[in-house]
């Protein structure tokens, strides 16, 4: 209850200022100076990589994640990834780092005791280098860890202000020993990730579509139809969700055209949406919301004939498992996460972004139509089922070839 109250209060700007100030004061109990450690004969530099953002951001980062081992070879460096618990079960299947640690980011930002425990735990590890590659960093999350970690080198990105206030950024910029410039706010995230690596000293890294090794690592215990498509109607915020009636309409058209059943996937918070879509649709739909782990979801998407989704993690998972995906893409971050802009994509199925241009494109989800509680952003609601259908027909043509 305390955590929920804090999250609601933080939505008020004046309270956010007070909470950020309190966190800065609280964190000083952990320490803020350089935390040197003694060298030994078996000395390896300890490197911590912070990646505390959401599922989709992590999947996009996997293209670059595999390159860190080349930059920090195992004979001289010990690599630790500090990640978000929401994608923990996905990350531990990928042998990219020496150690994995996971934080409940919401709890870290709202529970003083949990926060101090983790900051103290990180500082005691005495890392030599801490890397923070996230462009839209958070003042009381990544920046706070940078401030208290005690590392001699603390490297980050010249961030935008999507998740941070200007005054917070002015303060936290000084906590880094080096900030890597980022030339464009709208640069596709895959290119931004490879640019960060290049600035660290690797040879030029070409951006490509991330991959997930499904066959070896991920399995689903759920009995699946032989042929099916996946529907992903959630998106975190209401203003980014395509109308439920549009999902129901497109499901009807698919069922009338092919008889193919659909699986509605997502978290338990999408259960009500799934029920509404099923109720208003005549298609054969199976509700799996809240019934799959992240790895099971990846396995289900990997064998789907295609995916229809809002702009959320399912789109990037589909790209990583090379499944056809149609995404209703809004204008808030258009060009940053979608459409894909990569150097290497031959043989890969890139997500198909379907959009209707509106005057507020590029608003970073801050224009007034997007922020009215309970209302869908115009750039999302303007996309109609008839805009989606030609792309589905194209997929069916390929399936029949």
C-alpha positions, 0 to 999 in steps of 0.5 A: 500500500505504501509503494502504491501511494508513493507512485501516485504522489510522484505523479504530482510535480511538486511531490516528485521534486520532494521525492527526488530530493529525499532520495538524493539525501537518503543515498548519501548514507551509502556513500558517494566517493570512489571505492578503491579495491586492492589488486591481487595476482588474479586481479580482473577489472570488475565491470557493471552494465546497468540495463534497467528499462523495459522488456522491449528495450532489453530485447532491442539491446541484445544485438549490442549485448553480445559485443561487450565480451569482445570489448571486455575479454574474460581474461582481464574483465569480470562482466556483471549485468544489473537488470530489471526483474520483469525480463529476468527469466529471459536474460538468464537463458542467454550466456552473455555475462559472468554474473546476473543481478536483478532489481525490482525497479518499481520497488527500488524507486518507492521503498527506501529500505529496498533501495538502500539495501541494493545501493549498499550491495552494489557499492560493496562489490567495488566495481572498477567500471560502471556503464549506463547505456540507456538514453532515457535514463532515470534520476532516482534509478540509473543515475542514483546507482552511478552516484553511489557505486564508487567506480573510478569510471562511470560512463553514460549517454547524454540523455534526453528528458523523457524520464528525467526533469531538466534540473535532475539531468543538470545535477546527475550529468556531473555524477558521470566521468564520461558522457557519450554524445547522442546526435539525434533524439529520433535515432533508431535504438539499434543504431544508438546501442551500436554507437555507444559500443563504438564510442567505448572503443570497439571497431565499428559495430554494424546494427542488426536485428537481435536474435533469441535462441528459441530452439535451445532455450525456450519452450512452452508447456501450453498445448498450441494449435497447429496454425495460429496467429498472436494478438497482443492488445496491451501497451502499458498506457491506455493512450497507446492501445489500439481500440478493442473493437478494431482488434475484434474486427480484424480477428473476424476478417482473419477467421472468415478468410482462413479459419485460423485461430488466434491467441490473445497474449499479454500480462494479467493486466490485459485480461479485461481487454482480452475478454472484451475482444473475445466477447465482441468477436466471432473468431476462434480466440484463445485467451492466454493473458497472464498464463505465460512466462516471458520465455513461453511467450517468446516460444509461442511467438516463434511458431506463430504465423504472424503477430498483430500488436501495439507498439510494445515488447511483443513486436521486438520479440517477434523480430528477435525470433524472426516471426512476421509482425504487424505493429500499430505504431504511434507517433510519440517515439516514431523513428526511435523504436519503430520502424526498424533502421538497421545495417544487416537485415537480410533473411530477417522479418522486420516488423511492419509498422502501420501508421497514420500521420498526424500533426503531433507526430514526434511529441514523445507522448507529451501532446495533450490528446495523448495525456487525457486519462482514458483516451486513445491518442489520435495517431493510434485511433486513426489507424483502421482495420482496413489499413492492417488488412493488406499486410495480413493478405500479403502474409497469407500469400507468402504462407501459401507459396 
